[in-house]
Amino acid sequence: MKMKTKIKSKMSRTFSGNFTGAYKKFTMSHMREHPTSPEAFLPKPLNECKVALVSTAGVHLKTDRPFDVDNPAGDHTFRIVPSDVSEQDLTVTHIYIDTKYAKSDPTIVFPLPQLKQSAKDGKIGSVSSINIGLNGGILDTALAEQDSIPKVAELLLNEGIDAALLVPG
């Protein structure tokens, strides 16, 4: 991470902690509806569903290319995280959240062991073999909407995912 990005990250985290009311002005008004998208109803009971984990906390394998936090528009790409990964093989790259604790315990932002336990306990049917790491610090969402999100949706659909647990970052 460049020094300029480190300073920007520290300033944004300090600002958000001290001026929480400033974020009330952010809206989703720039988003457009997608009437052709499937409805969000579960096709079967949750205890029969195959569930994927999707996090915007910048989670990825240590062997993956880190998210480009130096890009002023944000990094709209995604990383595939297999379900058989160990916590020691994960890391977090994000500009707008303090990653110190998430790097020492990735389950804070990527609760894969907890999801696996839910499958063992019969609360969900199974855990997807693939899960998704995204970087939530995207200021220009056009590329995410046009490129990454359709790819992720197709990937999850092709894997037979019934539901996704979304974990913000």
C-alpha atoms as one frame of an Amber mdcrd trajectory, in Angstrom:
protein
   0.000   0.000   0.000   1.370   3.395  -0.995   1.971   6.000   1.725  -0.734
   8.220   0.179  -3.210   5.340   0.452  -2.201   4.630   4.063  -2.858   8.262
   4.968  -6.184   8.242   3.089  -7.181   5.039   4.881  -6.304   6.405   8.318
  -8.104   9.690   7.613 -11.274   7.980   6.379 -11.397   5.616   9.378 -10.816
   8.538  11.772 -13.490  10.611  10.031 -16.041   7.803  10.073 -15.450   7.199
  13.767 -15.813  10.844  14.739 -18.440  12.109  12.291 -20.893   9.230  11.984
 -23.728  11.547  10.938 -21.852  12.481   7.764 -22.624   9.081   6.265 -26.386
   9.632   6.416 -26.148  11.535   3.123 -25.021   8.423   1.224 -27.843   6.747
  -0.652 -28.321   3.993  -3.162 -30.012   6.393  -5.610 -27.362   5.706  -8.256
 -28.327   2.022  -8.356 -30.763   0.879 -10.988 -33.328  -1.875 -10.695 -32.724
  -5.180 -12.419 -36.237  -6.471 -13.154 -34.894  -9.569 -14.925 -32.988 -10.720
 -11.827 -34.490 -13.736 -10.089 -36.599 -13.096  -7.027 -34.919 -13.663  -3.692
 -37.064 -16.500  -2.400 -35.473 -19.694  -1.168 -36.403 -22.613  -3.400 -36.395
 -24.985  -0.423 -35.995 -24.939   3.366 -32.724 -23.448   4.626 -31.666 -26.761
   6.133 -31.624 -28.161   2.578 -29.852 -25.206   0.949 -26.317 -24.978  -0.353
 -24.944 -21.725   1.074 -22.013 -19.586  -0.091 -20.213 -16.907   1.864 -19.775
 -13.489   0.212 -17.792 -10.780   1.991 -16.944  -7.197   0.990 -14.188  -6.955
   3.597 -11.418  -7.599   1.060 -10.853 -11.242   2.055  -8.607 -13.322  -0.180
  -6.061 -16.108  -0.100  -2.571 -14.997   0.884  -1.408 -16.446  -2.434  -3.882
 -14.273  -4.401  -3.101 -10.852  -5.789  -4.222  -8.345  -3.110  -7.060  -5.964
  -3.911  -5.782  -2.733  -5.466  -6.442  -0.272  -2.651  -4.312   2.345  -4.428
  -6.887   2.619  -7.230  -8.877   5.827  -6.531 -12.085   4.261  -7.921 -11.642
   1.093  -5.864 -10.992  -2.479  -6.958 -14.169  -4.027  -8.395 -12.664  -7.499
  -8.905 -13.418 -10.552  -6.789 -11.490 -13.487  -5.354 -12.662 -17.077  -5.044
 -12.120 -18.603  -1.618 -12.493 -22.395  -1.469 -14.379 -23.803   1.496 -11.518
 -26.139   2.425  -9.144 -23.225   3.089  -7.583 -22.809   6.525  -7.857 -19.521
   8.393  -4.056 -19.191   8.239  -4.244 -19.055   4.435  -6.550 -15.999   4.422
  -5.764 -12.310   4.622  -7.623  -9.032   4.200  -6.819  -6.045   1.973  -9.090
  -3.029   2.420  -8.634   0.734   2.601 -11.712   1.828   4.547 -11.682  -0.605
   7.466  -9.004  -1.326  10.043  -7.819  -4.777   8.990  -5.618  -5.420  12.034
  -8.061  -7.740  13.800  -9.411  -9.333  10.643  -5.879 -10.264   9.606  -5.295
 -12.001  12.939  -8.745 -13.657  12.872 -10.305 -13.682   9.381 -13.481 -15.300
  10.731 -14.470 -11.839  11.983 -15.243 -10.871   8.376 -15.341 -14.316   6.760
 -17.105 -16.719   9.146 -16.423 -19.899   7.190 -15.905 -22.171  10.259 -19.192
 -20.920  11.698 -20.957 -21.616   8.394 -19.487 -25.132   8.354 -20.728 -25.643
  11.912 -24.203 -24.557  10.798 -24.076 -27.312   8.174 -22.962 -29.874  10.776
 -25.779 -28.754  13.074 -28.309 -29.181  10.255 -29.229 -25.481  10.121 -28.154
 -25.304   6.469 -27.870 -28.088   3.945 -24.229 -27.624   2.956 -21.463 -25.079
   2.450 -20.514 -24.156  -1.092 -17.107 -25.320  -2.272 -16.514 -21.766  -3.487
 -17.030 -18.502  -1.639 -16.422 -14.933  -2.721 -14.211 -12.130  -1.445 -14.919
  -8.604  -2.683 -13.525  -5.229  -1.727 -16.215  -2.894  -0.448 -14.271   0.324
  -0.950 -15.592   0.868  -4.478 -16.413   4.482  -5.233 -17.193   3.932  -8.924
 -19.672   1.050  -8.974 -20.170   0.943 -12.767 -17.501  -1.727 -13.373 -18.763
  -3.803 -10.471 -22.326  -3.652 -11.794 -21.345  -4.366 -15.409 -18.541  -6.883
 -14.909 -17.912  -8.388 -11.480 -21.431  -8.806 -10.102 -22.755 -10.643 -13.188
 -19.682 -12.927 -13.115 -20.152 -13.684  -9.417 -23.876 -14.304  -9.913 -23.190
 -16.684 -12.811 -20.488 -18.475 -10.833 -22.812 -18.999  -7.853 -25.655 -20.071
 -10.132 -23.408 -22.601 -11.917 -22.344 -24.004  -8.530 -25.965 -24.599  -7.568
 -25.926 -22.130  -4.685 -29.340 -21.661  -3.113 -28.417 -18.802  -0.732 -25.510
 -16.560   0.115 -24.523 -15.162   3.499 -23.457 -11.572   2.847 -20.881 -10.149
   5.245 -20.178  -6.407   4.830 -16.741  -4.929   5.167
